[in-house]
Amino acid sequence: MPLYHDYLIWLGLGIAICFAFNNEKNLSLIALGCSLIVAILLERLTTISALSLGAAFLVTWRLTRLPQRYNIVAHAFIILLCVALFTHSVPGIQNFLVLDQVTSGPQSTSFSMYLNLDKPLVFFILLLFYPSLLGKRGQIHFQAITYTSCYLFSLLFIAVFLGALRFELSFPSWWWLFIFNNLFFTCVAEESLFRGYLQQLLCDKWGINAGIGIAATLFGLAHISGGLLLVIFATLAGIGYGLIFHWTQRLWAVIFAHFTFNFIHLVFFTYPLTLN
């Protein structure tokens, strides 16, 4: 079967995510179920793994109905499940390699890109478990968002000053694939876990400063495979994302900020790093 049929899986996931942000939870879960069925048919997901994921969703749904004294156990289960999906540790899932050792420009290092089936499931797990995942929809503080955005995008120029990046204008032929994957799957999954779930949870328990700081640090540590410098910059970016989420109280806003940062990085700078 031609590989382009595999895109149906992620098209369905994208539709499911759009339904979720439109508060159509039932339609979102139906679209998700259809995507997973297609994934089984196209052998991107084994039947056993599909049943295991179904059981995980069922357990997640039941956890929301447990007495409050079991909260620590419930959150521990959810965090472990999210980590397993983020680190591709769930067996029987074959992610789709769509870019293999490509470069965005002559000064940029090569990289590969997958359409992940496991990582986007984090969004749906958290949506089922944590009712305020999409944000509390308070007042939007536009001036604070402007200052935070200036801080956030200045990180790219600081990276140039430190030699981690260079200015490089490029618009690769696979830009549309980058947008589709980065916006719908990478940014949605990462911001759901680190801002929609962890930051809100930590802010409610220990206050805004601790919540944003700890969530940003965990976000930075999640990038440790890229080295210490990337961990530092990801942590600093995580603070910016955390502040934007705080000033908007809308998950879609911080997802868009995260995606915009990544897209500007791709188009105007060496991506993901510069050649030495």
C-alpha positions, -999 to +999 in steps of 0.1 A: +000+000+000+015+035-009+029+054+020+007+084+013-022+064+028-004+066+061-011+104+062-047+095+068-038+085+103-023+119+112-050+137+093-075+121+115-055+130+146-054+166+135-091+166+130-095+151+165-074+178+180-094+205+162-126+191+176-111+191+211-102+227+209-137+235+197-150+217+229-164+188+209-150+161+231-172+133+218-164+140+182-128+144+191-127+109+207-146+094+177-120+109+153-092+096+175-107+061+174-110+062+136-074+072+134-062+044+156-083+019+135-066+031+104-033+028+121-040-008+129-051-015+093-019+001+079+002-018+105+014+013+123-002+000+155-004-036+166-037-049+179-022-057+213-008-022+216-042-008+205-059-028+232-033-017+258-039+020+248-076+015+251-071+001+286-050+031+294-077+054+283-103+035+303-081+036+334-076+073+329-114+078+327-118+058+359-091+078+377-112+109+375-139+092+396-117+081+424-119+097+459-095+127+464-072+106+487-060+087+456-049+119+438-012+112+441-016+077+427-038+090+398-013+118+389+017+094+392+000+070+367-008+098+343+028+112+344+043+078+339+020+071+310+028+105+294+066+099+298+062+064+282+044+080+252+068+109+249+099+086+250+084+061+225+086+034+251+052+018+243+059-012+221+039-020+189+038+016+176+056+024+143+060+061+138+063+074+103+097+087+091+088+116+067+121+135+065+154+116+066+186+135+072+175+167+055+189+202+058+171+235+058+201+253+044+238+249+036+249+261+071+224+240+090+229+206+105+209+177+091+180+162+110+152+137+106+115+141+114+088+116+123+051+118+123+046+104+158+016+083+167+024+079+204+034+115+214+001+131+203-019+107+224-006+126+255-030+154+246-060+131+246-050+113+278-046+147+296-078+160+280-097+131+295-080+133+329-075+171+336-107+192+329-089+225+328-062+214+303-073+239+277-071+268+301-094+287+324-101+314+298-095+345+320-087+380+309-060+384+282-032+407+292-020+420+258+008+443+271+024+415+292+021+391+262+040+417+241+068+420+266+070+382+270+071+377+232+100+402+229+119+382+256+110+349+240+122+358+205+153+375+217+165+340+227+172+333+190+194+363+188+212+354+220+218+319+205+234+336+174+256+357+197+268+325+215+274+307+182+248+281+185+228+295+155+235+317+125+212+338+104+201+318+074+171+326+053+156+294+039+122+281+029+126+243+023+102+224+000+089+204+030+078+236+049+041+224+048+051+191+064+070+209+091+040+232+098+015+202+100+037+182+123+051+209+145+018+227+150-006+199+154+015+172+171+048+185+186+036+218+201+002+204+211+017+174+229+045+194+246+024+224+257-004+201+269+020+183+292+042+211+304+018+241+305-017+228+303-012+201+329+020+204+349+022+242+351-014+246+361-011+217+387+021+232+402+007+268+402-024+257+421-002+240+447+029+262+450+021+295+433+027+311+399+065+316+401+072+280+413+047+265+388+062+283+358+098+278+369+095+240+376+074+233+345+100+252+324+129+234+340+112+200+333+106+212+297+143+220+294+154+186+308+132+169+283+156+182+256+187+168+273+195+146+243+205+178+225+231+188+251+234+212+280+231+244+259+198+232+244+186+224+279+193+259+290+177+275+260+147+252+262+143+261+299+144+298+291+119+294+263+098+273+286+096+303+310+084+324+281+058+299+271+047+296+307+042+333+310+022+335+278+000+307+291-003+326+324-013+359+307-038+343+283-051+312+302-056+296+269-037+265+257-041+273+220-023+307+225+008+291+240+008+264+213+007+291+186+035+310+204+056+278+205+049+270+169+057+306+158+090+304+176+099+272+159+088+284+124+108+316+127+138+295+138+134+273+107+130+302+082+154+328+095+181+308+113+201+276+109+179+247+119+181+230+143+218+241+148+246+255+129+275+235+114+307+240+133 
